[in-house]
């Protein structure tokens, strides 16, 4: 079965979730585009979107229609070429409407796992739970044909473990999209020694079809992205514990978050990033990594304690940020969780100003991430900034340099241990997947 035939019957499992909905959109766009090509004209395409929640599937329908409109409006050249033989479609608006309606007609929404039977490719984006995934894959192995390819969006579970436990015979590949899948260009592809060479080749082509930039990772729990992020987060937690004695827990969280955002010139501080990913998801990923890499102590008592208190982070269904280490108003940090009080403390100058003074002023060469991200000369400006940072004698500079050194050591270890094929791949994942302006393995420290 060639790849063109496989595109004729595609399924998404967990299609209404945060990741699954984005994957569903990417596949809908690709199938809609293929219908209009000379090779695809007249062929049948089917996209089965399965989730356990009817209400969430209703939301998925609305999401797909809205996003397909945006895609079609940006693709009028492709639509004009694809609809050249349609005399009834003259105006761009008519072609856009036709593309949306015809693409949505390819989709089937269901809560029945059995509806995925017969799919030639199944993309899975369910909870990061080994037992659940194995159970689902065993069912799919029985329901689907012996040639079906499976793509798992797992961000931490070894692919070889899932393949072996579900007896998939090498028909599973790790296809780790980054959030949100429709926007993020990065895709980590993870293979195990058993992964079929045909699947690997097909997966590479699909990556190109979906407009993604592929970074290969070897089959070690956490892979490259979370392999770095989880260890980086644990370092941030350790730094917080060091500062908490003098500044209190809430003050230490505020300070370390500022260091990792402002001093390291990142789009988010480490605790805001954990909130975005979800404290619950972070705990789950750490548990998986700790299970398969037991000698590193990849565990956080603080994360466990926050989960016990119901402080979970993550996003609401409308995309707004839930409370985690921070409380948010209109997407901005407005308060900090105080572990000692068990309540949130509003950000007020009466207590944050002394913390800022303790950190000290940023070097004169500093520019915020948002400014540098649009600056073509950012590399030279970052080099000048970090050179000045090394000569700055403040608490903020000291802890920032320690953070940079730890981040670099993590990146080098990922390459040295074979998780990544090179430090360049580590840097590529952090730059493309986390929107860092520079990779962790650099000459700044």
C-alpha positions in Angstrom: 0.0 0.0 0.0 1.6 3.3 -1.0 1.3 6.5 0.9 -1.3 8.1 -1.5 -3.6 5.1 -0.8 -3.1 5.4 3.0 -4.3 9.0 2.9 -7.6 7.7 1.6 -8.6 6.5 5.1 -7.1 8.3 8.1 -8.2 8.3 11.8 -7.4 10.5 14.8 -7.9 9.1 18.3 -8.4 11.8 20.9 -9.4 14.2 18.2 -11.2 16.7 20.3 -8.4 17.3 22.8 -5.9 20.1 22.8 -3.4 18.2 20.7 -5.8 16.0 18.8 -7.8 18.9 17.5 -4.7 20.4 16.0 -3.6 17.1 14.4 -7.2 16.7 13.0 -7.0 20.1 11.5 -3.6 19.5 9.8 -4.9 16.2 8.3 -8.2 17.8 7.2 -6.2 20.5 5.4 -4.0 17.9 3.7 -6.9 15.7 2.6 -8.8 18.7 1.3 -5.7 19.8 -0.6 -5.2 16.3 -2.0 -8.7 16.2 -3.3 -7.9 19.1 -5.6 -4.7 17.7 -7.1 -4.7 15.8 -10.4 -3.7 12.6 -8.6 -6.4 13.0 -5.9 -9.3 14.1 -8.1 -12.0 11.4 -8.1 -10.4 9.5 -5.2 -12.3 8.8 -2.0 -11.0 10.3 1.3 -12.2 9.6 4.7 -11.2 11.2 8.0 -12.5 9.5 11.2 -12.3 11.7 14.3 -12.8 9.8 17.5 -13.1 11.0 21.0 -15.0 10.0 24.1 -16.9 13.2 24.6 -19.8 14.2 22.3 -19.8 17.8 23.5 -16.1 18.1 22.8 -16.7 16.7 19.3 -19.3 19.4 18.7 -16.6 21.9 19.7 -14.2 20.2 17.3 -16.6 20.7 14.4 -16.8 24.4 15.1 -13.0 24.6 15.5 -12.4 22.9 12.1 -14.8 25.1 10.3 -13.2 28.3 11.7 -9.7 27.2 11.0 -10.4 25.8 7.5 -11.8 29.2 6.6 -8.5 30.8 7.6 -6.5 28.2 5.8 -8.6 28.6 2.6 -8.4 32.4 2.7 -4.6 32.1 2.6 -4.7 29.4 -0.1 -6.7 31.1 -2.9 -3.9 30.3 -5.4 -4.2 26.6 -4.7 -8.0 26.8 -4.8 -8.1 28.5 -8.2 -5.8 25.9 -9.6 -7.7 23.0 -8.0 -11.2 24.3 -9.0 -10.1 25.5 -12.5 -12.5 23.0 -14.2 -15.5 24.1 -12.0 -17.4 26.7 -14.1 -19.8 27.2 -11.2 -17.0 28.6 -9.0 -15.8 32.0 -10.1 -15.2 34.2 -7.1 -12.7 33.4 -4.4 -15.4 33.4 -1.8 -17.3 30.7 -3.7 -14.1 28.5 -3.9 -13.4 29.1 -0.2 -16.9 28.0 0.7 -16.7 24.9 -1.5 -13.4 23.9 -0.1 -14.6 24.2 3.5 -17.8 22.3 2.9 -16.2 19.5 0.8 -13.3 19.1 3.3 -15.7 18.9 6.3 -17.8 16.3 4.3 -14.7 14.0 4.6 -14.9 14.0 8.4 -16.8 11.5 10.5 -17.2 12.2 14.2 -17.6 9.4 16.6 -17.2 8.1 20.2 -16.9 4.5 19.0 -13.3 3.2 18.9 -14.5 0.6 16.5 -15.1 3.3 13.9 -11.3 3.4 13.3 -11.4 -0.1 11.9 -10.2 -0.1 8.4 -8.1 3.1 8.7 -4.8 2.9 6.9 -3.2 5.4 9.3 -4.2 6.2 12.9 -2.9 9.3 14.7 -3.2 8.9 18.5 -3.3 11.9 21.0 -4.7 10.5 24.2 -3.6 10.8 27.8 0.1 10.2 28.6 -0.7 6.9 30.3 1.2 3.8 29.4 -1.4 1.3 30.5 -4.2 3.2 28.7 -2.2 3.5 25.5 -1.3 -0.2 25.4 -4.9 -1.2 26.0 -6.1 1.0 23.2 -3.4 -0.2 20.8 -4.2 -3.8 21.5 -7.8 -3.2 20.6 -6.8 -1.3 17.4 -4.4 -4.1 16.4 -7.4 -6.4 16.4 -9.7 -4.0 14.7 -7.5 -2.5 12.0 -5.8 -4.2 9.1 -2.4 -5.8 9.4 -0.9 -2.9 7.3 -2.2 0.0 9.4 0.4 2.5 10.5 0.1 4.0 14.0 1.4 7.5 15.0 1.6 8.3 18.7 1.8 11.9 20.0 3.4 10.7 23.2 5.9 13.2 24.6 7.7 10.8 26.9 6.8 7.1 26.7 9.4 5.0 24.9 8.0 3.8 21.5 9.6 0.4 21.8 7.7 -0.2 25.0 4.3 0.6 23.5 5.1 -1.4 20.3 6.2 -4.5 22.3 3.4 -4.4 24.9 0.7 -3.9 22.2 2.4 -6.4 19.8 2.3 -4.0 16.9 5.2 -5.5 15.0 7.1 -2.3 14.3 4.0 -0.4 12.9 4.2 2.4 15.5 6.3 5.6 15.3 6.5 8.5 17.7 5.1 11.6 16.1 5.4 14.3 18.8 3.7 17.5 17.7 4.2 20.6 19.7 1.4 22.7 21.1 -0.5 24.1 19.2 0.1 21.5 16.4 -1.5 23.7 13.7 1.0 26.5 14.5 4.2 24.9 15.8 6.5 23.8 13.0 8.5 21.4 15.1 7.8 17.7 15.0 9.9 15.2 16.9 10.0 11.7 15.2 10.9 8.9 17.5 11.7 5.4 16.2 12.6 2.2 18.0 14.9 -0.6 16.6 11.7 -2.4 15.5 10.1 0.4 13.6 9.4 -0.6 10.0 11.7 1.2 7.5 8.7 1.8 5.3 6.9 3.5 8.1 9.9 5.7 8.8 10.1 6.7 5.2 6.4 7.4 5.1 6.5 9.4 8.3 9.2 11.6 6.9 7.1 12.3 3.9 4.0 13.0 6.0 6.1 15.5 8.0 6.8 17.4 4.8 3.2 17.1 3.6 2.0 18.7 6.9 4.6 21.5 6.7 6.5 20.5 9.7 10.3 20.6 10.5 11.4 17.2 11.6 13.9 16.5 14.3 14.7 12.8 14.9 15.1 11.5 18.4 16.2 8.1 19.7 13.9 6.1 21.9 14.7 7.3 25.4 11.9 8.4 27.7 11.3 12.1 27.4 13.1 12.3 24.0 14.8 15.6 23.2 12.2 18.3 24.1 10.9 17.0 27.4 14.3 15.4 28.1 15.6 19.0 28.3 12.5 20.7 29.6 11.9 18.4 32.6 15.5 18.6 33.8 15.5 22.4 33.2 12.3 22.6 35.3 13.8 20.5 38.1 16.8 22.9 38.2 14.4 25.8 38.5 12.6 24.1 41.4 15.9 23.5 43.1 16.9 27.1 42.6 13.5 28.1 44.2 14.2 26.0 47.2 17.6 27.7 47.7 16.0 31.2 47.6 12.9 30.4 49.6 14.7 30.5 52.9 15.5 34.2 52.5 12.6 35.3 50.4 9.7 32.9 51.1 8.2 30.4 48.6 6.1 32.9 46.6 9.0 35.3 46.5 11.4 32.6 45.3 9.0 31.5 42.5 8.6 35.1 41.4 12.4 35.6 41.3 13.3 32.4 39.5 10.6 33.0 36.9 12.0 36.5 36.3 15.5 35.1 36.0 14.5 32.5 33.5 12.4 34.9 31.4 14.3 38.2 31.7 17.9 37.3 32.4 17.8 34.2 30.1 15.8 36.1 27.4 13.1 33.4 27.0 9.5 33.9 26.0 8.3 32.6 29.3 9.8 32.0 32.7 10.2 28.4 33.8 7.1 28.4 36.1 4.9 30.1 33.6 6.0 27.4 31.1 5.1 24.6 33.6 1.7 26.2 34.0 1.2 26.3 30.3 2.1 22.7 29.8 0.2 21.8 33.0 1.5 20.8 36.4 -0.5 17.6 36.0 1.1 16.9 32.7 4.6 17.7 34.1 4.0 15.3 37.0 3.0 12.6 34.5 6.0 13.1 32.2 8.4 13.1 35.2 6.8 9.8 36.4 7.4 8.2 33.0 11.0 9.4 32.8 11.7 8.4 36.3 10.4 4.9 35.6 12.7 4.4 32.6 15.6 6.4 33.8 15.7 5.5 37.5 19.2 6.6 38.4 18.6 10.4 37.9 15.9 11.1 40.5 13.6 12.8 38.0 11.0 13.6 40.5 9.7 16.7 42.3 8.1 16.6 45.7 6.9 20.2 45.1 5.0 19.1 41.9 3.4 16.3 43.9 2.4 18.7 46.7 0.8 21.1 44.3 -1.2 18.3 42.7 -2.4 17.2 46.2 -3.7 20.7 46.7 -5.5 20.8 43.3 -3.1 23.3 41.7 -2.9 21.8 38.2 -2.2 24.5 35.6 -3.0 23.8 31.9 -5.6 25.5 29.8 -9.4 25.9 29.8 -11.4 24.8 26.8 -11.4 28.4 25.5 -7.6 28.5 25.6 -7.3 30.7 28.7 -4.7 29.7 31.3 -5.7 27.9 34.4 -4.2 28.7 37.8 -0.9 27.0 38.6 2.2 28.5 40.1 0.6 31.7 39.0 -2.9 33.1 38.7 -3.6 34.9 35.5 -5.8 37.7 34.3 -6.2 38.2 30.5 -3.2 36.0 29.9 -0.9 37.9 32.2 0.6 36.8 35.5 -1.4 38.5 38.3 -0.6 36.5 41.4 1.7 33.9 42.8 0.7 30.7 44.7 2.0 30.9 48.3 2.7 27.4 49.5 2.9 28.5 53.2 -0.5 30.2 53.1 -2.1 27.8 50.6 -3.5 30.8 48.7 -2.6 33.2 45.9 -0.7 36.4 46.6 -1.4 39.3 44.3 1.6 40.8 42.6 2.0 44.1 44.4 5.0 46.4 44.4 5.0 46.4 48.2 6.5 43.0 48.2 7.8 42.5 44.6 10.0 45.6 44.6 12.3 44.3 47.4 12.7 41.1 45.4 13.6 43.0 42.2 16.1 45.0 44.2 17.6 41.8 45.6 18.0 40.4 42.0 19.7 43.6 40.9 19.4 45.5 37.6 19.6 43.8 34.2 22.8 44.5 32.2 22.5 47.6 30.0 22.8 45.4 26.8 19.6 43.5 27.7 16.6 43.5 25.4 13.4 41.6 26.0 12.7 38.3 24.0 9.8 39.9 22.2 12.1 42.7 20.8 15.0 40.4 19.9 12.7 37.8 18.3 12.1 40.4 15.5 15.6 41.7 15.3 17.8 40.3 12.5 20.9 41.2 14.5 19.7 39.2 17.5 22.7 36.8 17.5 25.2 39.6 17.9 23.1 41.4 20.5 22.7 38.2 22.5 26.4 37.7 22.4 27.0 41.2 23.7 24.4 40.8 26.4 25.7 37.6 27.7 29.3 38.9 27.6 28.2 41.8 29.8 26.1 39.4 32.0 29.3 37.4 32.9 30.9 40.6 34.3 27.8 41.6 36.3 27.9 41.0 40.0 24.3 40.7 41.1 22.2 37.9 42.4 20.2 37.8 39.2 23.3 37.5 37.0 24.8 34.9 39.3 21.7 32.6 39.2 21.2 33.2 35.5 24.7 32.1 34.7 24.3 29.0 36.8 21.0 28.3 35.0 22.8 28.7 31.6 25.5 26.3 32.7 23.0 23.7 33.8 20.9 24.1 30.6 24.1 23.6 28.5 25.1 20.5 30.5 21.6 19.0 29.9 21.9 19.6 26.2 25.3 18.1 26.0 24.2 15.0 27.9 21.3 14.5 25.6 23.6 14.3 22.7 26.4 12.4 24.4 23.9 9.7 25.6 22.5 9.3 22.1 19.0 10.7 22.8 19.7 13.4 20.2 21.9 12.7 17.2 23.8 16.0 17.8 23.8 19.1 20.0 22.6 20.9 16.9 19.4 18.8 17.1 19.0 19.7 20.8 19.4 23.4 19.9 16.9 23.0 17.0 14.2 21.5 19.2 14.5 24.2 21.9 14.6 27.0 19.3 11.8 25.6 17.1 9.6 23.9 19.8 10.1 26.3 22.7 10.7 29.5 20.7 14.1 30.1 22.4 16.3 32.6 20.6 19.4 30.4 21.1 20.1 26.8 21.9 21.2 25.6 25.3 24.6 24.4 23.9 26.3 27.7 23.1 29.4 29.7 23.7 27.7 32.2 26.0 29.0 30.4 29.2 
